[in-house]
């Protein structure tokens, strides 16, 4: 080992005031901020409604007769993604209007 490895190097992250007093004051500031955040979270959580139980959505009855097989997953997609469905319907209508124009 060289002499440079044996000599303790100052910590570049340590505050300018080194020593136990500086570390204690720094820990006190961190604890005060943590307590303030905990109070803010506790106060904000009281304003929220209690979580509701999420029951699985009732499933649609199966299609009668010889319905196409793709309608089941399509029905689930439409039920779970109404905004994407609306965007898709608008796109289909625009394409159809251009085709039959």
C-alpha positions as CSV (number, residue, x, y, z in Angstrom):
1,X,0.0,0.0,0.0
2,X,1.1,3.5,-0.7
3,X,1.1,6.4,1.8
4,X,-1.8,8.0,0.0
5,X,-4.1,5.1,0.9
6,X,-3.1,5.1,4.6
7,X,-3.8,8.9,5.1
8,X,-7.5,9.5,5.8
9,X,-9.0,11.7,3.1
10,X,-11.6,14.3,4.0
11,X,-15.1,13.4,2.9
12,X,-16.1,15.8,0.0
13,X,-19.8,15.4,0.8
14,X,-19.4,16.4,4.5
15,X,-20.5,19.9,5.4
16,X,-18.0,22.7,5.8
17,X,-18.3,22.5,9.6
18,X,-17.0,19.1,10.5
19,X,-17.5,17.5,13.8
20,X,-20.3,16.0,15.9
21,X,-22.1,19.3,16.4
22,X,-22.5,19.9,12.7
23,X,-23.7,16.3,12.1
24,X,-26.2,16.6,15.0
25,X,-27.6,19.8,13.6
26,X,-27.8,18.3,10.2
27,X,-29.7,15.3,11.5
28,X,-32.0,17.6,13.5
29,X,-32.9,19.5,10.3
30,X,-33.5,16.3,8.4
31,X,-35.7,14.9,11.2
32,X,-37.7,18.2,11.3
33,X,-38.3,18.0,7.5
34,X,-39.3,14.4,7.8
35,X,-41.8,15.2,10.6
36,X,-43.2,18.1,8.5
37,X,-43.7,15.7,5.5
38,X,-45.3,13.1,7.8
39,X,-47.7,15.7,9.1
40,X,-48.5,16.9,5.6
41,X,-49.2,13.3,4.5
42,X,-51.3,12.6,7.5
43,X,-53.4,15.7,7.0
44,X,-53.8,15.0,3.3
45,X,-54.9,11.4,3.8
46,X,-57.7,12.5,6.1
47,X,-59.3,14.5,3.2
48,X,-59.4,11.5,0.9
49,X,-62.5,9.2,0.9
50,X,-61.9,5.7,2.3
51,X,-60.9,3.2,-0.3
52,X,-63.8,1.3,-1.8
53,X,-63.8,-2.4,-2.4
54,X,-63.3,-3.2,-6.0
55,X,-65.6,-6.0,-7.0
56,X,-65.0,-7.6,-10.3
57,X,-67.4,-6.2,-12.9
58,X,-70.3,-8.5,-13.9
59,X,-69.5,-10.3,-17.0
60,X,-71.8,-10.0,-20.0
61,X,-73.8,-13.0,-20.9
62,X,-72.3,-15.1,-23.7
63,X,-73.4,-14.3,-27.2
64,X,-76.3,-16.4,-28.4
65,X,-76.0,-18.8,-31.3
66,X,-73.1,-18.8,-33.7
67,X,-71.7,-15.3,-33.0
68,X,-68.3,-14.4,-34.3
69,X,-65.5,-15.3,-31.9
70,X,-63.8,-11.8,-32.1
71,X,-66.8,-10.1,-30.5
72,X,-66.1,-11.3,-27.0
73,X,-62.6,-9.7,-26.7
74,X,-63.8,-6.7,-28.6
75,X,-66.7,-6.2,-26.1
76,X,-64.2,-6.4,-23.3
77,X,-61.9,-3.9,-25.0
78,X,-64.8,-1.4,-25.5
79,X,-65.9,-1.8,-21.9
80,X,-62.4,-1.3,-20.5
81,X,-61.2,1.5,-22.9
82,X,-64.0,3.9,-23.8
83,X,-61.7,6.7,-24.8
84,X,-59.7,4.6,-27.2
85,X,-62.9,3.1,-28.6
86,X,-64.3,6.6,-29.3
87,X,-61.0,7.6,-31.0
88,X,-61.2,4.4,-33.1
89,X,-64.8,5.0,-34.1
90,X,-64.0,8.6,-35.2
91,X,-61.1,7.3,-37.3
92,X,-63.2,4.7,-38.9
93,X,-65.9,7.2,-39.7
94,X,-63.4,9.6,-41.2
95,X,-61.9,6.8,-43.4
96,X,-65.4,5.7,-44.5
97,X,-66.4,9.3,-45.4
98,X,-63.2,9.6,-47.5
99,X,-63.9,6.3,-49.2
100,X,-67.5,7.1,-50.1
101,X,-66.9,10.7,-51.0
